[in-house]
Amino acid sequence: MVSEKVSRCRRVCVVGAGPSGLVAARELRKEGHSVVVLEQNHDVGGQWLYDHRVEGEDAMGRAPVLGVHSSIYSSLRLTSPREIMGYSDFPFLVRRGRDARRFPGHRELLLYLRDFCDWFGLRELVRFDTRVDYVGMAAGAAEQGAGGAAKWVVRSTGKTGGKVVEETYDAVVVAIGHYSQPWLPKITGMEVWKRRQMHSHVYRVPDPFRNEVVVVVGNSLSGQDISIELVDVAKEVHLSAKSLQISEGLSKVINKCPNLHIHLQGYKTPSLFLNEVSILVIGFPFFESQAKWIAQVLSGRRALPSRDDMMKSVKEFYQAREAAGIPQRNTHDIADFEYCDRYAEHCDFPHLEEWRKQLCLSALRNSDADLEGYRDRYDDEELLQEAYQSAHFTQFGPDAALSL
Ligand SMILES: Cc1cc2nc3c(=O)[nH]c(=O)nc-3n(C[C@H](O)[C@H](O)[C@H](O)COP(=O)(O)OP(=O)(O)OC[C@H]3O[C@@H](n4cnc5c(N)ncnc54)[C@H](O)[C@@H]3O)c2cc1C
């Protein structure tokens, strides 16, 4: 809904300088708001800021405050091709001297995010090494903004010196991600099992599992990736899945690796736990449309639906998810193109380009058929050419996609 009232400048706090927080900061500033980003880490990147220092971390990730944010393991390569990942006005191009692969390693995405920050001058908005401990509505009439809108108190602690700072903002955008805090399955015997148990949040490299018998619980992308790299060092790897209906690609790996076995879930004596990590299929453009909408709602260019309409919609959403058997903890997994397109319509953000959708589907099909090789062998050349000739890739010059 477009409103007549426009251009109200707000003082906004964004919590987190990962892919969502950065694009939120960019959109908020573009809309004329004053923005401060509070980031607990020393750099931007969120999950993509790889951190090997997991020794001090609770192996099961049960601590209320995690010491390490990133759950990225050393060998991780993107599951989606780089062409579909970029924000609408900043394609994820190949750069000279960098990882030029279509499914690059995790560091390449961190470098892309750093480039994005530099290009749009976002670093100056970020207060690093600052952890937000509390966000709450300010009390009292004196704290009310113009028009009676509530204000927000944000309490943060600096990592160096531990100084607590309390500030008041007109609005807060929480962009802290949802892949760090581990979710643990309830498995009988888990509490009394004495040998090594860990969550994939603290998994980095396969070496500590040399000659061990390892059970990997969770047959999603990370579970499969990690199992495949463990077979080279572990004595046996048992991948525990919810269903024995597995992809052709995984069957091939199992047939090839005599020490890799797949089972239906129900282990009593595991030595390694992994959480299922599902990913938003095309995250970055979706984060961008969310950011645009937030910025425009705050400036008054867009109006939110009425409270009743929102509550009705929330109820319908949960009912539909429940009917489809999706657990509430997966509420944020809304990986479908239609949802992203409908969302974009709220703020006149373009629909996902057809080539983006098709390249994404092609990668999913390839990974199903060839789990080990899909990142290096593909047959979507025509789609790729279509992408390179699209406005997304030619906005920085006709050959930007190919220039090194
Ligand atoms: C193993 C793994 C593989 C993945 N692979 C892919 C992939 O191939 N493709 C893909 O598109 N996505 C993938 N993802 C999803 C990935 O999470 C998203 O790409 C993206 O990082 C989400 O961005 P975000 O900004 O929402 O959250 P995050 O990247 O998690 O960033 C959140 C930021 O908030 C900060 N923060 C958190 N709490 C606080 C606090 N209290 N105070 C201050 N700062 C705080 C964090 O330090 C961090 O910088 C993967 C995720 C995982 C875990």
The ligand as an SDF file (V2000), in Angstrom:
LIG
                    3D

 53 58  0  0  0  0  0  0  0  0999 V2000
   26.8320  -23.9260    6.9300 C   0  0  0  0  0  0  0  0  0  0  0  0
   26.0460  -22.8730    6.1960 C   0  0  0  0  0  0  0  0  0  0  0  0
   26.0720  -22.8260    4.7980 C   0  0  0  0  0  0  0  0  0  0  0  0
   25.3530  -21.8460    4.0940 C   0  0  0  0  0  0  0  0  0  0  0  0
   25.4300  -21.8280    2.7380 N   0  0  0  0  0  0  0  0  0  0  0  0
   24.7410  -20.8890    2.0500 C   0  0  0  0  0  0  0  0  0  0  0  0
   24.8450  -20.7990    0.6170 C   0  0  0  0  0  0  0  0  0  0  0  0
   25.5430  -21.5780   -0.0330 O   0  0  0  0  0  0  0  0  0  0  0  0
   24.1340  -19.8190   -0.0160 N   0  0  0  0  0  0  0  0  0  0  0  0
   23.3580  -18.9410    0.6840 C   0  0  0  0  0  0  0  0  0  0  0  0
   22.7400  -18.0560    0.0800 O   0  0  0  0  0  0  0  0  0  0  0  0
   23.2520  -19.0000    2.0240 N   0  0  0  0  0  0  0  0  0  0  0  0
   23.9180  -19.9450    2.7250 C   0  0  0  0  0  0  0  0  0  0  0  0
   23.8260  -19.9850    4.0970 N   0  0  0  0  0  0  0  0  0  0  0  0
   22.8980  -19.0780    4.7870 C   0  0  0  0  0  0  0  0  0  0  0  0
   23.5750  -17.8160    5.3590 C   0  0  0  0  0  0  0  0  0  0  0  0
   23.2670  -17.7710    6.7000 O   0  0  0  0  0  0  0  0  0  0  0  0
   23.0800  -16.5950    4.6350 C   0  0  0  0  0  0  0  0  0  0  0  0
   23.7170  -16.5880    3.3490 O   0  0  0  0  0  0  0  0  0  0  0  0
   23.4120  -15.2560    5.2730 C   0  0  0  0  0  0  0  0  0  0  0  0
   24.6420  -15.2810    5.9410 O   0  0  0  0  0  0  0  0  0  0  0  0
   22.3280  -14.7500    6.2250 C   0  0  0  0  0  0  0  0  0  0  0  0
   22.6250  -13.3940    6.4810 O   0  0  0  0  0  0  0  0  0  0  0  0
   22.1300  -12.6120    7.7940 P   0  0  0  0  0  0  0  0  0  0  0  0
   22.7100  -11.2540    7.7060 O   0  0  0  0  0  0  0  0  0  0  0  0
   20.6700  -12.7540    7.9160 O   0  0  0  0  0  0  0  0  0  0  0  0
   22.7500  -13.4080    9.0260 O   0  0  0  0  0  0  0  0  0  0  0  0
   24.2670  -13.6800    9.4080 P   0  0  0  0  0  0  0  0  0  0  0  0
   25.0860  -13.9060    8.2100 O   0  0  0  0  0  0  0  0  0  0  0  0
   24.2100  -14.7650   10.4120 O   0  0  0  0  0  0  0  0  0  0  0  0
   24.7550  -12.3130   10.0820 O   0  0  0  0  0  0  0  0  0  0  0  0
   24.2610  -11.8950   11.3460 C   0  0  0  0  0  0  0  0  0  0  0  0
   25.2210  -10.8650   11.9410 C   0  0  0  0  0  0  0  0  0  0  0  0
   24.6620  -10.3970   13.1710 O   0  0  0  0  0  0  0  0  0  0  0  0
   25.6910  -10.3130   14.1620 C   0  0  0  0  0  0  0  0  0  0  0  0
   25.0780  -10.4510   15.4780 N   0  0  0  0  0  0  0  0  0  0  0  0
   24.3900  -11.5110   15.9640 C   0  0  0  0  0  0  0  0  0  0  0  0
   23.9610  -11.2690   17.2200 N   0  0  0  0  0  0  0  0  0  0  0  0
   24.3920  -10.0150   17.5300 C   0  0  0  0  0  0  0  0  0  0  0  0
   24.2530   -9.1770   18.6880 C   0  0  0  0  0  0  0  0  0  0  0  0
   23.5850   -9.5850   19.7740 N   0  0  0  0  0  0  0  0  0  0  0  0
   24.8280   -7.9630   18.6750 N   0  0  0  0  0  0  0  0  0  0  0  0
   25.5120   -7.5100   17.5670 C   0  0  0  0  0  0  0  0  0  0  0  0
   25.6660   -8.2610   16.4620 N   0  0  0  0  0  0  0  0  0  0  0  0
   25.0980   -9.4900   16.4340 C   0  0  0  0  0  0  0  0  0  0  0  0
   26.6140  -11.4650   13.8080 C   0  0  0  0  0  0  0  0  0  0  0  0
   27.9210  -11.3080   14.3520 O   0  0  0  0  0  0  0  0  0  0  0  0
   26.5970  -11.4190   12.2820 C   0  0  0  0  0  0  0  0  0  0  0  0
   27.6010  -10.5720   11.7820 O   0  0  0  0  0  0  0  0  0  0  0  0
   24.5620  -20.9320    4.8130 C   0  0  0  0  0  0  0  0  0  0  0  0
   24.5300  -20.9650    6.2250 C   0  0  0  0  0  0  0  0  0  0  0  0
   25.2780  -21.9140    6.9070 C   0  0  0  0  0  0  0  0  0  0  0  0
   25.2440  -21.9310    8.4060 C   0  0  0  0  0  0  0  0  0  0  0  0
  1  2  1  0
  2  3  1  0
  2 52  2  0
  3  4  2  0
  4  5  1  0
  4 50  1  0
  5  6  2  0
  6  7  1  0
  6 13  1  0
  7  8  2  0
  7  9  1  0
  9 10  1  0
 10 11  2  0
 10 12  1  0
 12 13  2  0
 13 14  1  0
 14 15  1  0
 14 50  1  0
 15 16  1  0
 16 17  1  0
 16 18  1  0
 18 19  1  0
 18 20  1  0
 20 21  1  0
 20 22  1  0
 22 23  1  0
 23 24  1  0
 24 25  2  0
 24 26  1  0
 24 27  1  0
 27 28  1  0
 28 29  2  0
 28 30  1  0
 28 31  1  0
 31 32  1  0
 32 33  1  0
 33 34  1  0
 33 48  1  0
 34 35  1  0
 35 36  1  0
 35 46  1  0
 36 37  1  0
 36 45  1  0
 37 38  2  0
 38 39  1  0
 39 40  1  0
 39 45  2  0
 40 41  1  0
 40 42  2  0
 42 43  1  0
 43 44  2  0
 44 45  1  0
 46 47  1  0
 46 48  1  0
 48 49  1  0
 50 51  2  0
 51 52  1  0
 52 53  1  0
M  END
$$$$
